[in-house]
Amino acid sequence: MAKTRRKPLHPLLTALTLLLFIISATSAQETDDDASNDPEPPNTNTNNIPIPNNPALTSDSVILITGAAGFLGSELASALKRTYNPKKLLLVDNLGIDSENESAYVPPPKHDTASAVPIYEKLDEETLSLFEIRRQRLFRVFHELTSPTNAATTNSNTNTNNGSSNNSNESQIRFYRADLRPSIPEFFDFGEVPLLEGIFSQHPDITHVVHLADVPLTPNWELQAVPRQKDSVKAGRMEGVLEELKMVVERNKAADGNNNSGEGGGGAVPQFVYASSSEVYDALSTNTGPNPPPFKEHLPITTPSTLRGAGKLMEEIMASAFHSTHGIYSVGLRLFDVYGPWSTPGSEVFDLVERVAVENDLGDGGGNNGKDNVKDYVFIDDAVDAIMAAMQYRSVEGVPVVFNVGTGRGSTLKDVEDVVVKTFPHLAKKESGATVAEDKMRQSTTSIASTARSEALLGFKAQTSLEEGLAHTISWHLDRSLPYDHDPSSTPSLERQSFYSSVMKSLDTQRPKCSPLDRECLRGSPVFPCASECRRSERCTPSLWDDVASLSRAVTSGCDAVLYTILLDENAEQIPSATYTVGGDSSPFVGADLPNDLGKRTAARCNIAFVSEQSPLVQRLKSEGEEYVEEDPDSGLPNLLRHGFWTVLPVRTPSEKDSSAWLHAFSGKFALEYLPKLSPGMFFGSSVRFAAYADPAVVLDNLPKLLKTVEDGPRSSSGDRRGSTGLLLSTKHPKCDPSVRGSTCQWTRPPKNDSLQASVYNTIRVALRGQLLGGSLDPTLDSSFVIHALNYEDVRLFRCDVYTEVAQWGATSDERAVEFMVSLHDLWSKAVMHWNGQEAWWLNQDENGQENSEGSSDEDKSDDKGTYMGILSASENQLVTHVVPSEGYGIIRLEDS
């Protein structure tokens, strides 16, 4: 960590610092002792602008949050929904890609494919990493906020109209992926509509605006905090928000007939809350300044601690000025050091806990590096509580006010380390590598909040101790470092089991243990069925698959490959593929190409159909006695039902009245019903290398060829193996497209969660300028047939990523989640290789997995030959997803026959 040094201020900031002495004497003059004793004046202001008499949060509130995919914004959105269930939540964020680098991914001119440079070659690793953490936060918000009674939509810009309508009792959630900068009307060319103006036009009933948008802490802060040019990045985008609120005031006056009575039809200006920072205080001159720590809001500010603090101070001045000139009321929150789950990489606590949880190392002990600086660490839950309190506060004078958001307790990074060491007793604190003279040269700082004003006026007092907050934070980091536990086929060492047990025991004494079904407590960490290869052994939930998985493993023991299907329809009378007549040269199941008894035994053990026990099919097979008797009396297997080439394993499905049994910890039942399809690792014997899933109405005319394609993997032009195939599936079979002009197809509106999922995915795709699959009415990948390679750990982790994505959305299909996660893994695989100075070799492979020569024609490189897409892997063996064309590989879809 770099030395803490006091940076010289920009000349403009020096002038602003002097100006602040005047402003601080005239604005927000409530003192800590007498603020709550002043009589409440009429809720008006110097401009007679109508303001809400009661800014309380209710189910009728309409809330706009900027920076909604940030640390604070995402947690606030979730808390508001859980606590108040507001009428609308309008979320705005640029997902880490702002207007400054818009030119980095502008699409190339038409027909100019040569200049189509991938986004990971235009944006650096830090920018894409920031994009990914914000994407995950945003997805978590939608996962938690979406339920059978909620609706949600997304817009990539304010000109998008989804045309959907919702019941008045449903909460609407809308996301706008856009940069607020400049968002000042004067900055826009004629005919353009600023983002915020479009949002306020679409939603004139906005009651609260919470401005949390900010540029992350990067080395470029000096260029971002004090912009004086039109096209330079502004840290907080405060101007745009205040300018839009000013326009609301002007529209209100016009609607009121300019009578300034405050009683017209113009409505009220929304309650405005914005994030400032503790860095506005002077944390260096702790003993000589007019406002020593604990810092008080009403005392003068001399010199901000950092340039960022100066930028935040400018925003406070701006808020005060807009109140004086336009009557806009605001509440500023000087946030101290907020930490907790989902915080931003690069912050002190995040990096410290990440090193311990992932690398089991406290660091090299290279000097204090600021570890003696005293800070006020406030847990994220407390910070969110303070924001929600501020959203409902109106000062007694009706003038802008600022509050500290802290605990009032000072701690150093060394104190944080001490708490962490108690949780991880195997860690030993290392001696500092710095000399005593070097340590003395570093000027320590002190930044502690006075909480008197926030306690008296907001009723806010931090409830979470440093020990409890760090316990939550450590738990989250541990879940993130090993989300899917170890490989189920291997057994963790006794040392690891003992270590993990001691850590969890220590954490349980500091924070409450989460229920597997409590999403709020789990903070986005998924809980899987115990039959899933992704489950954590100490935290999984039983399901109706548990007994079936054990039987299936026993039946398929000894198989090299398995073909399986799932048919849980309680009215099923047959499996369509079982009765389909194929040609004499066909091999539609495992063992079809093997002779006599070997083929019979292999077919009986290695072709599994999971069928509802209550279905007429299973009942008929039982009554007719169509059972396969295992010839080995010592196998321990029961009699097995046979239907065509399928060995039928009954699954006890819940009745219609008890359908909640399938809901599990997910948003819907699809992910649990089709658990073996997406997460097959625990369902088959340890000898199985390949598991081929096919829908009941899909026949694989030449299964051995498909299995051989997976086994061979991609190869170079000389025949050398370049990697391994982890997943094989096909493109979507072409159907009637209702979007084509003149089409007679009927388009059916998808279920709510499916529509939301598609909309959010498309927003991410647009943000990455189309460098993900998707964007059409239907997914481009077909998951009715999938072959899994089960002998690679990185492929298991990839399958768990896919299964988690499917489970969290609660959609009625897995195809969009599969499409999205395959694309995301491919993007990151190519990005990692590029940043390491390598090229993604799989971009130029033909249908046989061989490299095309440089002289190959465009026709030779067409998509008809299949596509390889990377799977993120830590090994040198590059893993890929092979997407074969829907035609030419013997995939027969009986529903199309």
N, C-alpha and C positions, 0 to 999 in steps of 0.2 A: 504494500500500500504506500502510495506516495506521501511525502512529508506534508503536513498541514501548514500551509503558508497563507499569509494574508495577501490577497491580490489587489493591485492598485485599481481604483475606480475610474471609470470612464468620466471625462470632464462633465458630460451631461448629467451623470448621476450625482456628482458633487453639488450641482445646482439644485437638483431635485431633493437632495438631503436637506439643504437649507430651507427649501420650500416646505418640507414636511413639518418643521418646527412650528410654522404658522398654522398649517392644516390641523396638526395634532392638538392644537390649543382650541380649535373651534368645532371639530367634528368628533362625534362619539365620546362626549364628555362624561358619561356615566362613570362614577368611581366605584370601586369595589365595596365601599362601605354603605353608600346611600343610594345605589342604583335601584334597589327593589323598593325603596320607600317613596319614590316620586309618584304623585298621582298620575293615573293614566289619562293623557290628553286625547282629544278627538283624533280619530285615525285619518288625519289629513296631512298635507304638507304645503310647502310654500307655493307650489304651483297649482294647488287644488286639484291634483290628479287623483281620481278614484283609486283607492287601494283596498285590498281585502280586509274586512273587519275581523275575519277569523281565518288565518292561513293554515288552519289545522288540516292534517292529512286524513282523508277519509276514502271510502270506496268510490267517491265521485271525483277524486283528484285526477288531474291529467298532468303528468310529470315529464319534463324534458331533461335528460342527463347527457351532458357532453363528456367525452372521455369514458364512455360506458364500457369499453373493453379494457380499461386500465384497472389497476389494483383496487383503487377506491370505488370507481364507477361500477365495476361488475359486482362487487360485494354489496354496494348500496342498492342496486337494482334488485338483487335477490332478497335482501332484507325488506325492502318496500313491499314487494309482492307477498312475502310471507306474513308481514305484520299488518298491512293496510289494504292489500288487494285493490290497488287503485284502478280506476276506470281505464286509463291508458298509461303505458310506459313508452316513451319515445326516446330511443337510444341512438346516440351519434358517436362515431369513432372512425378514425382513418386507418385503424388496424396497424399502425406503425409505419405506413407508407404515406407520406404527406405530399403536399403540393411541391415541395422543393425538389423531389425526385420524380415527379409525374413524368418528366421528359425521359426518364430512364426506361420507362416501359410503354411508351406510346407505340401503338401497332405500326408496322412498316407500311409504306404505300401499297396500294393494290397491285397484285401480281409481282411484287418485289420480295419474293421469299428469301432472297439472299441476305437481306438486311434484317431478317427476323431473328434477332439475337435473344437467346433465352433470358428470362428475368434474373436467374441466379448469376449470370455473367454481367448484368448491369448493376445489381444491388449487392452490397457486401454482406458478409456473414452476420454481422451485428443487426442489420436491418431486417433480414429474413428471419433471424432468431426472435427478434422483437415481434415481428408479424405472427410467428407461430405461437408464442405465449399469449398474445392477445386473442388469436383465433381460439385457442383452448379455453380462455376465460369466457369469451363470448358464447361458445358452444355450451359451456357449463351453465351460463345464465339461461339460455333457451331450454336446456334439459330440465333445469329445476323449475322454471316458470311455466313450462308447458304441461298441462294436465287436461283430462277430458272436459273441463269446464272453461278452459282458457283458449284464446286464439292469439296467434302471433303472425306477423308478416315482416318482410324486410324490403327495403328499397335501396338501390345503389345510388339514387339521387332523388331529388325532390320532384322531378318530373314523372316519376314512375307511379302509376296508379294501379293497384292490384285488383280493384273492382270487387273486392269481397265485402260482405256485410256481416256483422256479428250481432248476436243477441245483446240487448242492453245490459244484461247481467254478466256478460263475459268481459274479462279483462283483455284489452288489446295491447300487444307488444309489437312495436315497429322498430326496425333497425335501419339506420342510414349510414352507409359506408362513404364517408366523405371527409375532406379536410375543411375545417372552418375558415382557414386563411384564404383570401383576406376577409371574405364575408362582410365587408363594409360596402354599402351600396355604391359609394362614389368610386370604388375601385373597379367596378364591373363595367364592361362595355355595354353599349345600348342593346337591349333585347335579352340580356342574361338575367337569370333570377338567382339571387344568392340563396344558399342552402337554408339558412335560418328563416328567411322570408317565406320560402316555400313551405317549410314546416309550420310556421305560424299561420299561414294561409289555409293549409289543410286542417289545422287543429286550432281554431280560434279560442277554444275553451281551455287552453293551457293554464294551469293554476300555479305551478311551481317550475322554476328553472334552476338546475344545479349545474354549475360550470366547474368541471373537474379536468377538462382537456388540458394537457400539458405535454411538453416535449420531454422525453426521458433524460436522465442524467447522463450526458455523454461529454467527451472532450470538446464538443463544439458549442458548449453553453455560451462562451463569450460572443459567438456570432448570433446567438438566438435570443438572448435576454433583452437586448436593447436595439431593436430594428428601427431604422429611420428611413428605409426605402420601401417602395411598394411591394417588391418581390422578395424581400428578405423574410426568413422564417421568424414568426413571433412565438414566444414560448407558450403563453397561455391563451392566445386568441381572444383576449378579453374585449378588445375593441368591437369585434363582430357581434358579440352577445349584447353589449350595451347599446350599440347602434340599432340593433333589432328591437330592443326594448323601447328605445326612443321612438321608433316607428310605431310601436304599439300605442305609446302615449299620444302621438300625433293622430293616429286613426281614432283613438278614443275621443279626442277633442273634436275631430270632424264629425263623428257620430253624435256627439252631444250638442252639435250646433254652435260650438265655440262659446258656450255660455259659462264655462268654468264653474258650473254649479256643483259638479261632482255627482249629479243625479241623472245623467243621460243614459243612452243605450250603448255607450262605448265599451262597457265592461271594465274590469279592473286589470291593472298591471300585475303580472305574475310575481309571486314571492321569489326573489332572486338571492341565491346563496352561491358563493364562489370559494374556491380553495386558495388561501394564501399560504404562507410558510413561516416557520419559526426562524428562518434565515433572515428575516427582516430585522431581527434584533442583533445587537453587537455582542457576539459570544466571546470576543477576544478581550475587550477592555472591561472585564467583569467587575473590577473593583473601583474604577475611576469614572465610569459613565453615569449618566443621570438615571439609568434604569438597570440596576444590577439584578442578576438572577436571584430568585425566580422572577422572570420578566412579567411586567404588568402592562395590560393593554393601553391604559390611559396615560402612561408616562411617555415622555418624548423619546423618539428614536433618533440616534445620532448617525451611526454608520452601519449599514447591513453587513452581516458576516460574509456574504458571498455576492457574486454578481447576480446569481439567481434570486437571492433575497432582494437585491435592488430592483430586479424586474417585477417581483411580487409587490414590492412597495409602490412601484409605479401603478400597478393595477388597483391597489387600495386607493391611491390618490385619484385615479380615474373614476372609480366607483363613487367617491365623494363628490367629484366634480359633476358627474352626471346626475347626482341627486340635487345639487345646487341649481343646475341649469334646466333639468328636465323632470325633476321630482321622482326619480327612480330610486326606490328603497332597496337596500342590499344588506346582506349579512356576510361578513368575511370570516373565514376560519383559518387561523394561523396554526396549521398542523405541525406538530413536532414529529419526531421520528416514528413513523407508523411501520409496523412489521407484522408478520403473520403469514399464514398459508396464502399462496398465489401472489406473493409480492414479486417485485421486478428483479431479475438477476442483475447483479452489480451493487445492490445495497449491502451494507455491512452484515446485517444479521442473515440475510439470504445466503451470501457467499460463505459465511462461517458455518452455518448449519449444513449447507450443501457439501462442503468439504468433509464434514464429519460423517454425514449420512451416506455419501457415495464413496468417498475415498478413505474413510476411517482415519482422518488426519486433521489435526488442528492447525497445521501450517508449520512453517520452518522456524518460527520464533525470531524472525528477522527484525528485532527492535519493536518499539512501541507502535510506531506507525499510526498514531492517533488513538491507541487503545486507552490512554489516560483521559481522553476527552470525555467530559461528563455530558450525557444526553438524557433527554426525557423520552424513553421508549414507550410508545402507546400501542396497544394491541388493536388489530384491525376492527374487531367487533366493537370496541369502545369508540373508535373513530367514527364508525358508521352510526352509532347511537348519537354521537354529537351532531353529525350532519342532519339526521332526522329531527333532532330537537331544534336545530337552527332553522329548518324548513318551516317550523311552526311558531317562530318567535317574531314579535313586532316590538321594536324598542319604544319606550314610553314617550320619547320626544319625537318619534317618527323619523329619525335621522339614521343614516347608516351606522352600523356598529360592527366591531370585530371581536372575536373571541379566541382565546387560546384553546387548543385541543391537545391536552397532555395529561399526565398523571400527577404532576407536582413532585415527582420523585426522580432524583438523578441517579444514573447508572453509567458505568463505563463498559467498553467492549470487553474488558477483562472480567467484569462481573458477569457478562453474558457467557463468556468462556467457562467461568466457574460453574454456572448452572448446567452447561452442556456436559462438562466433565463428570458431574454427578450422575447424569443420565447414561453416559458411556464410560463406565468405570475403568475400562481397559485402556482409555486414552491417558497419556501422561503429558502434562503441560511442559513445553520446552522452554529452556532459558532463552532470554532475549539475546540475539546476536549483536546488539548495538552496545557501544560503550556508554559509560555514565555521562561522558561529555556530550555524546550525540543525543542522548535522551534529554539532557538539560537544554540543548539548543532548540528543541521542539517546544513551541508555545502551546500549551494545552488550552482548551476552550471549555466553557460551561454554558449549557443551554437547557434551562429548566423552566417550565411553565408555571405561572401563577394561575391557580384554578378558581380563585375566589369569584371572579365575575361569571364564569361559566356555571359554577355551582349555584350562585344566587339567582341568575336570570334564566339560564337554560335548564336548570335542574339536572345538569350533567355532571357526573363524577365517574371517573374510570373505575371499572369493577374488576379488571383482570390483572393479577399480579404478574411480574416478570416471569416467575417460575411456571405459572399456568400457561401464559401466552407462549413461552418457548416450548412447553410440552406439546401444545397443539401444532406449533410450527415444525418441530422435529418429527411428529407423527406424519404430517403431510409430506415432508421430504422423504421419509422412509417409504411411504406408499408410492411416491413418484419414482424413487430409485429402483424399486422392485415391485411394480404394479401387479405382476402375474406370477409372483413367487418363482421358485426354482423349477427346473424341468421335471415333470411328474415321473419320467422314466428313470430319474436318478434320485438318490437319497442324500440330503444335505449332511455335512459332517456334524459330528456331535459338538464340535467347537462352535460351529455356526448356530446350531440349535440352541446351545447354552447362551451364546451371545445375544441372540434375538430375544430369547425368553427373558433375560435379565433387563434388557432395554425396555421391553414392553411392560414389564412389572414396574420399573421405575416410572414410566410415563403414566401408568394407570393410577399412581398415587397423586399425580399432579392435575389430571384432567379426567372428566367423566368418560367412561367407556361407551363407544357408539353402538347403537343398535344397528344390525345389518340393513335395516330398512329406513334408517334415519339419514336422508340425503344431506340435510343441513349440517348435521354433526360430522358426516363423512367428508364434507367439503370436496365433492367431486370424485372421490375414490370409489370405483365400482366394487360391488360385492357380487360374486358369481355363484352359480349353483355348484354344489360339491362335485357334481359329475362333469364339470368343465375343466379342461386342461389349463384354464387361466386362473382358477380359484386359488385363494390363499388358504393354506391348510388350517390356520387358526381363525379364519373368518370367512366361512362359506355357509350357504343355506341349503338345507335338504330340498329335494324336489322329487317329482314322480319319475325322474330318469335314473335315480340312484341304483335301484335293483336291476333295471334293464341294462345299464352300463356294465355291471358286474357280469351278467349273463352273456352279454355280447362279447366281452373280452375273453371269456372262457370258450365260447363257440369259435371265435376267429383265431384262436391260438394256433400257430403253425402256418397261417396264411401269409403270403408275401404281398398280396394285393387284395383289396376288398371292394366290392361294389355294394352300395347301399342306397336305400330310399326311405322316405318318411311319408306315411299316410295316416293322419290322425283324425280323419273325418269319421265320425261315429256312424254315418250312413253308408260307408264304403262297402260295396259288394264284391269288388275285385280290384286288382292292381292292373291297370291297362297294359303295361309293358309285359306282364306275365303271360298274357293270352295273345300277344301279337305274333304273327307268323313271319319269320325272317327267312331270307334265302339260305341255300345250302352252304355257301361260303362265309356266312356271317358268324361272328363270335361276340354275341351281345352280353356275355356275362363271364365272370372269372371261372376258369376251368373248361370253358366251351371248346378250347383248342387242345385239351389234354385227352389222352386215350382212356377208355374203359373205366375201371374202378377208381383210378387216380382222378380222372375227370369228375366222376360222380361224387367222390368224397370232397374234392376241392370245391365243387359247385355248392354242395350242401353246407359247407362251413363258411364260405367266403362271399356269399351273396345274401345280404341281410336286409329285410324289410321291417321297419318299425311301424306297426299297425295298431290302431285303437282296439283295445281289448273288447270294447262294447260294440264294435262294428259287426254287421251281419256276416262279413267275410270271415272273421275269426271264429264266430259262433258256428258257421257252417263247416269250417275246417276241423273244428273240434268234434262236431257231431259226426262227420264223415270219417273221422279217424285218419285223415291224411297227414300222417306224422312220419318224420325221419327218425329212425332209431339208431343211435350211435353204436357202431360195431364194437368199439372198445368199452368193455364193461367198467373199466377203471377210470373213465373220463369224468364221471360225476355229472354228466350233462343230462337234463331231462329229455323226454321226447320233444321233438321240434316239429312245428307245423310247416308244411310245404305247400307252396302255391306257384306253379310253373317252376321257374328256376330260382325263385326266392325262398329263403328260409325265413319264416315269419316269427318275429318276436313281439308278443302282445305288450302294449303300453296302456296302463290304466289311466285313461284320461278322465278329467272331472266332468260331471254332468253340466248341462247348460245353467242350472241353478247355482252351480259352484264354480263358475268360470273364473272367479277371482283366484283360484288355486294356481292359475297359469300366470298371474300378474307378477308374482315374485317381487324382486326389488327394482324391476324395470318399469318403463312407462306403458308397456303393452305386453301382450302375450306371445307375439310372433317369435321373439328372440328365444324364449324358453321352449316353445313348441319345436323349433328347428335348431335346438342346441347341437345335436350331432352333425348337422349339415355344415355349420360354420366353425365348430370347435370339436373335431372328432377325436382328438388325441387320447381321451380317456375311455373311448368306446370299443377299441379293438386291441387284439393281442400285441404283445411287444415285438413279435416278428413282422408285423405289418409295416411295409415301407410306403405303400401308396393306398390312399382311400379315395375311391371315385364315387361321388354322389351324383344321382340322376333323379329328377322328378319322376313320380309314378307314371307319367305319360310320355317319358323320354326313353328312347331305345338307342343304345350305342352299337351301331352296326359292326364296328371293328374295335372293340375295347383293347385288345392286345396292342394294336398300332398306337392308340392314344397313350397307353402306359409306356410303350417304348419311346415315344416322343418326350415324355417327361423324364424318363430315366437317362436318355442320351444328353439332354440339356443343350444349351447353345454351344456352337463350335465355331472355330475360326475357319477361314477359307482353306487352310491346310489340313483341317480335320481335328485340330487340337481343341481340347475342352477349354472353354472360356469361363464357365460358371455352371450353376445348377438351377434347374427349374423347381421353384417351390410351390407354384400354383398354376394350374392350367384351366382356362375357361374360354368361352367363345364370345364373339360379338353378338349383339342383339339380332334375332331373326327378323328380317324386314316384314313389317305389317302395314296395314292401311294407315296412312298418316293424315290425320284431320287438319294439319297445318298447311298442307299442300293445296294450292289454288285448285278449285274444282273438285276436291275430294268429297266423297259421299259418306266418309266415316263420321261417326258420332263421338264427340269428345265427352268423357265423363269426368266430372270434377273429382280429384283424388280426395281421400280422407284428410282430415285437418292436419294430423301430424305428418303425413306424407307430403302435403303441400308445403308446410313449414320447412321440413327438412330440405326439400328441393330448392326452396327460395333462399335459405341460408347458404346452401352449397353454391348456388349460382352467384351469390354475393362474393364469396371467397374466390370463385373462379374469375369473376370480373376484376377483383382486386389484383389478381395475378395475371391479368390480361389474357385470359383464356388458356393458360398453360396447365389446365387440368381438364380431364374428360368431363363431358356433360354439357348442359346448357340447352338441351332439347326437351320436348314434352316427355319423352321416355328415356330411360337410361341407355347408354350405348353398350353396356356389357350385359350378358345373359348368364344368370347364376342358376339356371335350371339344370346345368351340368357343370360340375367342378371336380377337379382331381387335386388332392392334397398330397404333398410329399411330407411324410411324418418323421423323417430321420434327421431333420435340421432344427436346431434350437432357435435360430433366428427366424425361421419360418413359423415356428410356434408363436413367437412373440408377435409376428406380423398377423397371424390368424387372430390372436387375442386383440390386437388393435382393431381389426375389422369387426370382431364380435362385440367389442365394447361399443363401437360406433353404432352398430345395429341396435344393441340393447338400449342405449341411452335415449334414442329418439322415439322409441315406441311406435315406429311405422309398421305398416302391414306388409312390407316387403324388405328384402335385404339388398336389392340391386343397386340402389343409389348409394348406400353406405359402402358397398364393395367397390363401386366405381370411384367414389371419392377417395377412399383409403389407398387403393391401388395407385391412383394418380399422385397422391401426396407422398407416398413412399418413393415413387419414381422421381418426383421433383427433388426431394431431399437427397436421394442417392446420386443423382446427376450433379447436384450442387456440391456435395461433399467431395466428389471426384474432381470437380472443376477447381475447388479451392485448394485441393492437394496437387494441382498441376497435371491432372489426368483427364482423359476424355472418356465419356460414357460409351464404351465400345458397342453396347447392345442396341444403339440407335440405328445401326445399319446391318440388320440380320434378315436373312430370307426365311422361307417357310421351313427349311430344314435346320434352322439354327446356325447357319453359316454366314460369314461376312460376305457382303456383296463387294465386288471389286470396284475400283474407282471408275472404270469404264462402263459400268452397268447403266442401262438406260433408266429413265424415270419409270417406265412401265415395269421393268424388272424389280423396282423398289416399291411397288404399289402396296397399299394396305391389304390387298387380297391375300398376300402371303403370310399374314399374321404379324403380330407386334410383340416385342419384348419390352417389359417395363421393370425397372429396378426395384428390388426390395432392400430396404435399409439394413445393412449387416455390419457387424463388427469384425467379421472374419475376412480373410483374404479371398475366400471363395465367394465370388459375387453371385447372389441369388436373384432370380428374376421371376416375374409373372409372365406366362406365355398366353397371349390372347389370340386364339385361332379364329379364322373366319367361320361364320355360321354354316357355310356350305363347303363341301369337299372333305369333311372329316367323318362322315358317316353318322352324323347326329340327326336322328329321326324324331321329330316332334309330332306325336300322334294327334294332338289337337289341331294340327294343320292338315292332317290327311283327309 
